[in-house]
């Protein structure tokens, strides 16, 4: 639980970097976190191309690492658009 409390207070670039690291780790992405743009779409073509199974894994990972709870699929669509939208939601919840 100590890791959670330390990670939860991150903001700015440090938070965005950690989100990318969590995404690569939890989703087993074959790319370096530094290659992921803050604004690239996470799902669908033209972005990272993740699917609904990845979305579920991402939600679980975000809750585990940052305490971010995503209530429903409509809410998830807005939050899980990009690293930037995830970071803003974590910062808002802090």
N, C-alpha and C positions, 0 to 999 in steps of 0.2 A: 504494500500500500504506500510505502514511502516514495517509490518511483512515481506513482500517480500524482501525489501532491507536488513533487518537484516539477513534473512536466506540465501540470495544469496551469502554473503561473507564467509559462513562457508566452511571449508575445512577439510580434513583428517577424523579422527574418528568421530568428531562431525557431519560432513556432512553425513557420512554413517549411523550414528544412526538416524538422522532426516529423511533420505530417508526411512528407515525401519518403522519409526513411521508414515510417510505419507502413505506408502503402507498399513499398518495395518488399519489405519483410513479410507482411501479412498476406499479400496477394502473390508472392513469389514472382514478382516482375523481373524480367531479364534486362533491366537497365539500371543505370546509376541514378540515385535520387537527384543528383545535380542536373541531370538531363531533362527533368520534368519541370515544365514552366508552371508558374503560379496560376496562370490563366487558361491553360489548355483544358478543353473539355475532358472529363474523366470517362464519360460513356459515349458510345457511338463512334461513327466514322469521323475522321479529322482530328481525333484526340487520342487518348490512350486506348480506346476501343474496348473498354471493360464491359461486362455483361451483368445480368441480374444476380448471378451467383457471386460474382466479385463484389457487388453492392452489399450483399449480406455480410460477406467476410469483412468488408471495409467498415461497415457499421459496428460490428463486433470489435474490430481492432481500435476504432476511434473511442469506443466506450471504455475499453480496457486501458488504453494509454492516456486518454485525456478526460475521461468521465463524461464524454458527450453522449447524451441520449437522444436518439432520433425517434420521434413518436410514431409517425405513420409514413406511408409511401409518398403522399403529397408533400409533406414536410421534407422528406429525404431528397426528392427531386431538386428542390431549391438549395439544400445544404450541400449535396454531393455533386454539384456542377463542376467544381474545380478546387484546387488546393486553396485558392483565395477565399472561396465561399465557405469552405470548411473552417479555415483559420478565423474568419470573421465571426462565425457562429461560436467557436471555442472562446474567442476573446469576449464576445457578448455574454457568454455564460459565466465568465470568470468573476 
